[in-house]
Amino acid sequence: MLYLPHEEGQGLVEYALILVLVAVVVIAILALVGPAIGNVFSNIVQNI
């Protein structure tokens, strides 16, 4: 009990890495699908 490992920051680092990974995936998806979504909205505005 005298030598307990200090791992308080480990959970925070893991959550930060997960958030970074999710952010990168979302940015990649928006970069690929973004122009198509823009075209859909442009077509809707032109038809109105």
N, CA, C and O atoms as a MOPAC input file, in Angstrom:
PM7 MOZYME 1SCF
protein

 N      0.81700 1    -1.19600 1     0.00000 1
 C      0.00000 1     0.00000 1     0.00000 1
 C      0.86600 1     1.26700 1     0.00000 1
 O      0.36800 1     2.37100 1    -0.22400 1
 N      2.13000 1     1.09600 1     0.24800 1
 C      2.99300 1     2.26500 1     0.32300 1
 C      3.31000 1     2.82600 1    -1.06300 1
 O      3.46200 1     4.03600 1    -1.23000 1
 N      3.41000 1     1.92700 1    -2.06600 1
 C      3.80300 1     2.34900 1    -3.40200 1
 C      2.62500 1     2.19000 1    -4.35800 1
 O      2.61200 1     1.27500 1    -5.18200 1
 N      1.64900 1     3.06800 1    -4.25400 1
 C      0.50800 1     3.03000 1    -5.16500 1
 C      0.88100 1     3.75700 1    -6.45200 1
 O      1.51000 1     4.81400 1    -6.40000 1
 N      0.50900 1     3.21400 1    -7.59000 1
 C      0.81800 1     3.90200 1    -8.85800 1
 C     -0.01600 1     5.17800 1    -8.99200 1
 O     -1.18200 1     5.22000 1    -8.59800 1
 N      0.59500 1     6.19800 1    -9.54800 1
 C     -0.09400 1     7.46900 1    -9.74900 1
 C     -0.57700 1     7.52800 1   -11.19300 1
 O      0.21000 1     7.78700 1   -12.10400 1
 N     -1.86100 1     7.28900 1   -11.40000 1
 C     -2.42000 1     7.25300 1   -12.75500 1
 C     -3.62200 1     8.18400 1   -12.88100 1
 O     -4.56600 1     7.88500 1   -13.61100 1
 N     -3.59000 1     9.31500 1   -12.16800 1
 C     -4.73400 1    10.21400 1   -12.23200 1
 C     -4.88100 1    10.83900 1   -13.61100 1
 O     -6.00000 1    11.00300 1   -14.09700 1
 N     -3.77200 1    11.18800 1   -14.24400 1
 C     -3.81800 1    11.86900 1   -15.53300 1
 C     -4.03000 1    10.94700 1   -16.71100 1
 O     -4.31200 1    11.41300 1   -17.81500 1
 N     -3.90000 1     9.65800 1   -16.50300 1
 C     -4.00700 1     8.71300 1   -17.60900 1
 C     -5.40600 1     8.73900 1   -18.22200 1
 O     -5.53600 1     8.72800 1   -19.44600 1
 N     -6.43400 1     8.77200 1   -17.41500 1
 C     -7.80200 1     8.79000 1   -17.93400 1
 C     -8.07800 1    10.03600 1   -18.74700 1
 O     -8.74400 1     9.97900 1   -19.78100 1
 N     -7.56300 1    11.16800 1   -18.27600 1
 C     -7.75600 1    12.42500 1   -18.98800 1
 C     -7.07700 1    12.39300 1   -20.34700 1
 O     -7.63800 1    12.86900 1   -21.33400 1
 N     -5.88000 1    11.83700 1   -20.40400 1
 C     -5.16100 1    11.73800 1   -21.67100 1
 C     -5.90500 1    10.81700 1   -22.63400 1
 O     -5.98600 1    11.10600 1   -23.82800 1
 N     -6.43700 1     9.73100 1   -22.13400 1
 C     -7.17200 1     8.80900 1   -23.00000 1
 C     -8.43100 1     9.47200 1   -23.56300 1
 O     -8.73900 1     9.31000 1   -24.74400 1
 N     -9.16100 1    10.22000 1   -22.72400 1
 C    -10.34800 1    10.92700 1   -23.21700 1
 C     -9.96000 1    11.97800 1   -24.24800 1
 O    -10.67300 1    12.16600 1   -25.23400 1
 N     -8.85600 1    12.65600 1   -24.03800 1
 C     -8.40400 1    13.66500 1   -24.99500 1
 C     -8.04500 1    13.02700 1   -26.32800 1
 O     -8.36900 1    13.57300 1   -27.38200 1
 N     -7.37900 1    11.87700 1   -26.29300 1
 C     -7.03600 1    11.18500 1   -27.54100 1
 C     -8.28200 1    10.73200 1   -28.28100 1
 O     -8.33000 1    10.81900 1   -29.50900 1
 N     -9.28400 1    10.25500 1   -27.57200 1
 C    -10.53100 1     9.83900 1   -28.20600 1
 C    -11.21600 1    11.04300 1   -28.84600 1
 O    -11.71400 1    10.94600 1   -29.96800 1
 N    -11.24700 1    12.17500 1   -28.14400 1
 C    -11.86500 1    13.37900 1   -28.71100 1
 C    -11.13400 1    13.85400 1   -29.95700 1
 O    -11.76700 1    14.28000 1   -30.92400 1
 N     -9.81600 1    13.78500 1   -29.94300 1
 C     -9.03700 1    14.18400 1   -31.12100 1
 C     -9.34000 1    13.25400 1   -32.28900 1
 O     -9.49900 1    13.71600 1   -33.41900 1
 N     -9.42100 1    11.96400 1   -32.03700 1
 C     -9.72600 1    11.01000 1   -33.09400 1
 C    -11.10500 1    11.26400 1   -33.68200 1
 O    -11.27200 1    11.24600 1   -34.90100 1
 N    -12.09200 1    11.50200 1   -32.82900 1
 C    -13.44500 1    11.79000 1   -33.30500 1
 C    -13.45400 1    13.07800 1   -34.12500 1
 O    -14.10600 1    13.13800 1   -35.16700 1
 N    -12.74700 1    14.09700 1   -33.67300 1
 C    -12.69500 1    15.36100 1   -34.40300 1
 C    -12.06300 1    15.18400 1   -35.78000 1
 O    -12.54700 1    15.75800 1   -36.75600 1
 N    -11.00000 1    14.40500 1   -35.87500 1
 C    -10.34800 1    14.16500 1   -37.16300 1
 C    -11.28700 1    13.42500 1   -38.11000 1
 O    -11.34700 1    13.74700 1   -39.29600 1
 N    -12.01600 1    12.44000 1   -37.60200 1
 C    -12.95600 1    11.68800 1   -38.43900 1
 C    -14.07700 1    12.59700 1   -38.93200 1
 O    -14.45400 1    12.53600 1   -40.10200 1
 N    -14.61400 1    13.43700 1   -38.05100 1
 C    -15.69500 1    14.34900 1   -38.45300 1
 C    -15.20500 1    15.33700 1   -39.50300 1
 O    -15.91200 1    15.60300 1   -40.47500 1
 N    -14.01500 1    15.88200 1   -39.32400 1
 C    -13.46400 1    16.82300 1   -40.30400 1
 C    -13.25200 1    16.13900 1   -41.64400 1
 O    -13.53600 1    16.72800 1   -42.68800 1
 N    -12.75800 1    14.90800 1   -41.63400 1
 C    -12.54600 1    14.17900 1   -42.88900 1
 C    -13.86700 1    13.91300 1   -43.59900 1
 O    -13.95300 1    14.05500 1   -44.81800 1
 N    -14.89100 1    13.53000 1   -42.85200 1
 C    -16.19500 1    13.26000 1   -43.45500 1
 C    -16.77900 1    14.54100 1   -44.03700 1
 O    -17.31700 1    14.52700 1   -45.14400 1
 N    -16.67900 1    15.64700 1   -43.30600 1
 C    -17.20500 1    16.91200 1   -43.81700 1
 C    -16.43900 1    17.37700 1   -45.05000 1
 O    -17.02700 1    17.96700 1   -45.95700 1
 N    -15.15200 1    17.12000 1   -45.09000 1
 C    -14.36200 1    17.51200 1   -46.26300 1
 C    -14.78300 1    16.71200 1   -47.48700 1
 O    -14.77000 1    17.23100 1   -48.60300 1
 N    -15.15400 1    15.45800 1   -47.28800 1
 C    -15.55500 1    14.62300 1   -48.42000 1
 C    -16.99700 1    14.86600 1   -48.84600 1
 O    -17.29600 1    14.88100 1   -50.04000 1
 N    -17.88900 1    15.05400 1   -47.88700 1
 C    -19.31900 1    15.13800 1   -48.17200 1
 C    -19.78700 1    16.58900 1   -48.25600 1
 O    -20.88100 1    16.84100 1   -48.76200 1
 N    -19.00700 1    17.53400 1   -47.78400 1
 C    -19.41100 1    18.93000 1   -47.74100 1
 C    -19.85300 1    19.51500 1   -49.06200 1
 O    -20.92000 1    20.12500 1   -49.12700 1
 N    -19.07100 1    19.35300 1   -50.12700 1
 C    -19.50100 1    19.91400 1   -51.41800 1
 C    -20.82900 1    19.32900 1   -51.91900 1
 O    -21.62700 1    20.04800 1   -52.52100 1
 N    -21.06600 1    18.07200 1   -51.68300 1
 C    -22.33100 1    17.45300 1   -52.11500 1
 C    -23.50300 1    18.06800 1   -51.35900 1
 O    -24.55300 1    18.32900 1   -51.94600 1
 N    -23.32800 1    18.30100 1   -50.05900 1
 C    -24.39000 1    18.92200 1   -49.26900 1
 C    -24.61800 1    20.35700 1   -49.75200 1
 O    -25.76100 1    20.81000 1   -49.82500 1
 N    -23.55000 1    21.06800 1   -50.07800 1
 C    -23.68000 1    22.42500 1   -50.60900 1
 C    -24.45000 1    22.44900 1   -51.91200 1
 O    -25.25200 1    23.35300 1   -52.14500 1
 N    -24.21500 1    21.46400 1   -52.76300 1
 C    -24.93800 1    21.38600 1   -54.03200 1
 C    -26.42400 1    21.13600 1   -53.80000 1
 O    -27.25900 1    21.70200 1   -54.50600 1
 N    -26.76000 1    20.31800 1   -52.84400 1
 C    -28.17100 1    20.04900 1   -52.53900 1
 C    -28.86000 1    21.33000 1   -52.11600 1
 O    -29.95000 1    21.63100 1   -52.60300 1
 N    -28.24900 1    22.09000 1   -51.22200 1
 C    -28.85800 1    23.34500 1   -50.76900 1
 C    -28.93400 1    24.36300 1   -51.91100 1
 O    -29.90100 1    25.12000 1   -51.99700 1
 N    -27.93100 1    24.38700 1   -52.77900 1
 C    -27.97300 1    25.29600 1   -53.91800 1
 C    -29.12900 1    24.94900 1   -54.84500 1
 O    -29.82000 1    25.84300 1   -55.33300 1
 N    -29.34700 1    23.66500 1   -55.09200 1
 C    -30.45900 1    23.24700 1   -55.94000 1
 C    -31.79700 1    23.60600 1   -55.31100 1
 O    -32.72400 1    23.99200 1   -56.02300 1
 N    -31.91600 1    23.48900 1   -54.01300 1
 C    -33.16100 1    23.83400 1   -53.32000 1
 C    -33.42200 1    25.33600 1   -53.46600 1
 O    -34.54900 1    25.74700 1   -53.74200 1
 N    -32.38900 1    26.14700 1   -53.28300 1
 C    -32.55800 1    27.60600 1   -53.39000 1
 C    -32.91000 1    27.99200 1   -54.80700 1
 O    -33.73800 1    28.88300 1   -54.99800 1
 N    -32.32000 1    27.36400 1   -55.81500 1
 C    -32.60400 1    27.69100 1   -57.20800 1
 C    -34.02200 1    27.29900 1   -57.59200 1
 O    -34.63700 1    27.95600 1   -58.43200 1
 N    -34.54700 1    26.24000 1   -56.99100 1
 C    -35.89700 1    25.81000 1   -57.32600 1
 C    -36.96500 1    26.66000 1   -56.64000 1
 O    -38.13000 1    26.63700 1   -57.03700 1
 N    -36.57700 1    27.39600 1   -55.63100 1
 C    -37.55300 1    28.23600 1   -54.91300 1
 C    -37.76000 1    29.49700 1   -55.64800 1
 O    -38.54300 1    30.34200 1   -55.21400 1

